[in-house]
Amino acid sequence: MDENAARLRATAIGFTAVLMWATLALFTALSGKVPPFQLLAMCFGVATLIACAFWLARGQNPLAYMRHPPLVWLLGVGGLFGYHFFYFLALRNAPAVEAGLIAYLWPLLIVVFSALLPGERLRWFHIAGAVLGLGGAALLVTRGETLELDPRYSFGYLAACVCAVTWSSYSVLSRRFGSVPTEAVGGFCAVTAVLGAICHLAFEQTVWPEGALEWSAVALLGLGPVGGAFFTWDYGVKRGDIQALGASSYAAPLLSTLLLILVGLAPFTLVVGAACLLIVGGAVLASKDMILRPKRVAPETVEDS
């Protein structure tokens, strides 16, 4: 497999994380009234068990993926737990619409921050594509209504900004630690589950899922958007087109909305249609370089002149 094909494959694998994040709203709604930090601990616990089962099935020692320098642990746990901690903090201290939109600046920040990576070049269409995606996400979150930022919720808005910077920084810096295997995410999930449980015991009242549907939703969250997605995202940002991944991440709220429409939990509106055009158009524009990159011709196929 040549370099371009490998990069495209890694980008596609990374995009599966976006597809999984699109199911977050649906599965969270189906999980009942489980508090945020408790749900975080449960989901990352599921992800940890799956990672351990995978390692053991391959005859590997799970502890082998726990031996990393402190800086790697700081980045991994800071990214996974830090993002969710500040996101929950933002939602507790600001209206959900404004906080959610500010937090969703992270795909745009990934595109911008990627310019600091060796071998990456930030072009106008990368930024334009990410801005179009942000516009589409804004339409979905605000439902086309005017967005007003109230100074009373400044702390919540600040937490949302930190949330966006945390995940974008984690994603970009993961590229600098490309030698760390993706399996290490299993260790990050384990520590995140423990920290989530500590925060739950400190700030929340325990509410267990009721019935098979709610328990299944928790398990699916751990398999997908709050677990498995972080493994494929790690692989994608380390080996794929990080700028295309950043811009295409705005597809998550769009696909999430379309999924809710499909199951009858939300209506289809002109706003959704306009957001679809903006987000898809932005993702294609930001990926222009990858889509139009000419294929390399193998030396043996070149005819002698």
C-alpha positions in Angstrom: 0.0 0.0 0.0 1.5 3.4 -1.1 1.7 6.4 1.2 -1.4 8.1 -0.2 -3.6 5.0 0.0 -2.4 4.4 3.6 -3.2 8.0 4.5 -6.7 7.8 2.9 -7.3 4.5 4.8 -6.3 6.0 8.1 -8.5 9.0 7.5 -11.5 6.7 6.7 -10.8 4.8 10.0 -10.7 8.1 11.9 -14.0 9.2 10.4 -15.7 6.1 11.9 -15.3 7.9 15.2 -17.4 10.8 13.8 -20.0 8.2 12.7 -20.0 6.7 16.2 -20.3 10.2 17.8 -23.4 10.8 15.7 -25.2 8.1 17.8 -24.3 9.8 21.1 -27.5 11.8 21.5 -29.7 8.8 20.7 -28.0 6.4 23.0 -27.8 8.9 25.8 -31.5 9.6 25.5 -32.2 5.9 25.6 -29.9 5.4 28.7 -32.5 7.0 31.0 -31.7 9.4 33.8 -28.1 8.2 34.7 -26.1 11.3 35.8 -23.3 12.5 33.5 -20.3 11.5 35.5 -21.8 8.1 36.4 -22.6 7.5 32.8 -19.0 8.5 31.8 -17.6 6.1 34.4 -19.8 3.2 33.2 -19.1 3.8 29.5 -15.4 4.1 29.8 -15.5 1.1 32.1 -17.1 -0.9 29.2 -14.5 0.4 26.8 -11.7 -0.7 29.2 -13.2 -4.2 29.5 -13.4 -4.6 25.8 -9.8 -3.4 25.3 -8.6 -5.9 28.0 -10.6 -8.7 26.4 -9.0 -7.9 23.0 -5.5 -7.9 24.4 -6.1 -11.2 26.3 -7.6 -12.8 23.1 -4.4 -11.9 21.3 -2.3 -13.4 24.1 -1.0 -10.0 25.2 -0.5 -8.6 28.7 -2.7 -5.6 29.3 0.0 -4.1 31.5 2.3 -3.8 28.5 0.1 -1.0 27.3 0.3 0.8 30.6 4.0 1.5 30.5 4.2 5.0 29.1 6.0 8.2 30.0 4.1 10.6 32.3 3.7 13.1 29.5 1.8 10.5 27.4 -0.5 9.7 30.3 -1.1 13.4 30.9 -2.0 13.9 27.2 -4.3 10.8 27.0 -6.1 11.2 30.3 -6.2 15.0 30.0 -7.8 14.7 26.6 -10.4 12.0 27.3 -11.4 13.0 30.9 -10.5 16.7 30.6 -12.8 17.2 27.6 -15.8 15.6 29.3 -15.1 17.3 32.6 -15.2 20.8 31.1 -18.1 19.9 28.9 -20.2 18.9 31.8 -19.0 21.9 33.8 -20.1 24.2 30.9 -23.5 22.6 30.7 -24.0 23.1 34.4 -23.1 26.8 34.3 -24.5 28.0 30.9 -27.5 27.3 28.6 -27.0 24.1 26.7 -27.3 25.7 23.2 -24.6 28.3 23.7 -22.3 26.0 25.7 -22.6 23.2 23.1 -21.9 25.5 20.2 -18.8 27.0 21.9 -17.5 23.5 22.8 -18.0 22.5 19.2 -15.3 24.9 18.0 -12.9 22.0 18.4 -13.0 20.8 14.8 -12.1 24.3 13.6 -9.3 24.5 16.2 -7.9 21.2 15.0 -7.7 22.5 11.5 -5.9 25.7 12.7 -3.6 24.0 15.2 -2.6 21.4 12.6 -0.5 24.1 11.0 2.0 23.6 13.9 2.6 20.0 13.0 5.7 19.0 11.0 4.9 18.3 7.4 1.4 19.9 7.5 0.5 22.9 5.5 -2.6 25.0 6.3 -4.4 26.2 3.1 -7.3 28.5 2.6 -9.7 25.7 1.7 -8.9 23.9 5.0 -10.1 26.9 7.0 -13.0 27.8 4.7 -14.2 24.2 4.9 -14.1 24.2 8.7 -15.8 27.6 8.9 -18.6 26.3 6.6 -19.0 23.2 8.9 -19.1 25.5 12.0 -21.9 27.5 10.3 -23.8 24.3 9.6 -23.4 23.1 13.2 -24.5 26.6 14.4 -27.7 26.2 12.4 -28.4 22.8 13.9 -27.7 23.9 17.5 -29.6 27.2 17.4 -32.3 25.9 15.0 -31.8 29.0 12.9 -32.6 31.4 15.8 -30.5 34.2 17.1 -27.7 33.3 19.5 -27.2 35.6 22.5 -24.4 35.3 25.0 -25.4 36.4 28.4 -22.5 37.7 30.6 -24.1 36.0 33.6 -23.0 32.7 32.2 -19.4 33.7 31.5 -18.0 30.9 33.7 -19.9 28.3 31.7 -18.8 29.9 28.4 -15.2 29.8 29.6 -15.5 26.1 30.5 -16.9 25.4 27.0 -13.9 27.2 25.5 -11.5 25.1 27.6 -13.4 22.1 26.5 -12.9 22.9 22.8 -9.2 23.7 23.3 -8.7 20.5 25.3 -10.0 18.2 22.7 -8.4 20.0 19.7 -5.0 20.1 21.5 -5.3 16.4 22.4 -6.1 15.5 18.8 -3.2 17.5 17.3 -0.6 16.6 20.0 -1.5 12.9 19.5 0.2 13.3 16.1 3.4 14.3 17.9 3.2 11.0 19.8 2.7 8.9 16.8 4.9 6.1 18.1 2.6 5.5 21.0 0.3 2.5 19.9 -3.4 3.1 19.6 -3.9 0.3 22.1 -2.7 2.7 24.8 -6.1 4.4 24.6 -7.4 1.4 26.6 -5.3 2.6 29.6 -6.5 6.1 29.2 -10.1 4.8 29.2 -9.4 2.9 32.5 -8.1 6.0 34.3 -10.9 8.2 32.8 -13.5 5.6 34.2 -11.9 5.9 37.7 -11.8 9.7 37.6 -15.4 9.7 36.4 -16.5 7.5 39.2 -14.7 9.8 41.7 -16.5 12.9 40.3 -19.8 11.0 40.4 -19.4 10.1 44.1 -18.4 13.7 44.9 -21.1 15.6 42.9 -24.0 13.3 42.0 -26.6 10.9 43.2 -26.4 7.4 41.9 -29.2 6.4 39.4 -28.9 3.0 37.8 -30.4 2.3 34.3 -33.8 0.6 34.4 -34.6 -2.3 32.1 -32.8 -4.0 29.3 -33.1 -1.1 26.9 -31.3 1.4 29.2 -28.6 -1.1 30.0 -28.1 -1.9 26.4 -27.9 1.9 25.6 -25.1 2.2 28.2 -23.2 -0.8 26.7 -23.6 0.6 23.2 -22.3 4.0 24.4 -19.2 2.2 25.7 -18.8 0.2 22.5 -19.2 3.3 20.3 -19.3 7.1 21.0 -18.0 7.0 24.5 -15.4 4.3 24.1 -14.6 2.6 20.8 -14.6 5.9 18.9 -11.5 7.1 20.8 -9.5 4.2 19.4 -10.3 4.9 15.8 -10.0 8.6 16.3 -6.5 8.1 17.7 -5.5 6.0 14.7 -6.9 8.6 12.3 -5.3 11.7 13.7 -1.9 10.0 14.0 -1.8 8.5 10.4 -4.5 10.2 8.4 -5.4 13.7 7.0 -6.0 15.5 10.3 -7.3 18.7 8.6 -9.9 16.7 6.6 -10.8 14.9 9.8 -11.2 18.1 11.7 -13.5 19.7 9.2 -15.5 16.5 8.6 -16.1 16.2 12.3 -19.0 18.7 11.9 -20.8 15.8 10.3 -21.4 14.4 13.8 -24.2 16.8 14.9 -25.7 16.6 11.4 -25.8 12.8 11.3 -27.0 12.8 14.9 -29.9 15.1 14.0 -30.7 12.9 10.9 -30.7 9.8 13.1 -33.1 11.4 15.5 -35.3 12.3 12.6 -35.2 8.8 11.3 -36.4 7.3 14.6 -39.1 9.9 14.9 -37.6 12.0 17.8 -37.0 15.2 15.7 -38.6 16.8 12.6 -36.9 17.5 9.3 -36.8 21.2 8.6 -35.3 23.6 6.1 -32.7 24.5 8.7 -31.6 20.9 8.8 -31.4 20.9 5.0 -29.3 24.1 4.9 -27.0 22.7 7.6 -26.5 19.6 5.6 -25.4 21.6 2.6 -23.0 23.6 4.7 -21.4 20.7 6.6 -21.1 18.4 3.6 -19.8 21.2 1.4 -17.3 22.2 4.0 -16.0 18.7 4.5 -15.5 18.2 0.8 -13.8 21.6 0.4 -11.4 20.9 3.3 -10.6 17.5 1.9 -10.0 18.9 -1.6 -6.2 18.3 -1.4 -6.7 14.7 -0.4 -9.5 14.0 -2.9 -7.7 15.5 -5.9 -4.1 14.4 -4.9 -2.7 12.6 -8.0 -2.0 8.9 -7.6 1.7 7.9 -7.6 2.7 5.7 -10.5 4.8 2.7 -9.4 8.3 2.8 -10.9 7.8 -0.5 -12.6 4.8 0.7 -14.5 6.6 3.6 -16.1 7.6 2.9 -19.7 11.1 3.7 -20.7 11.4 6.6 -23.0 
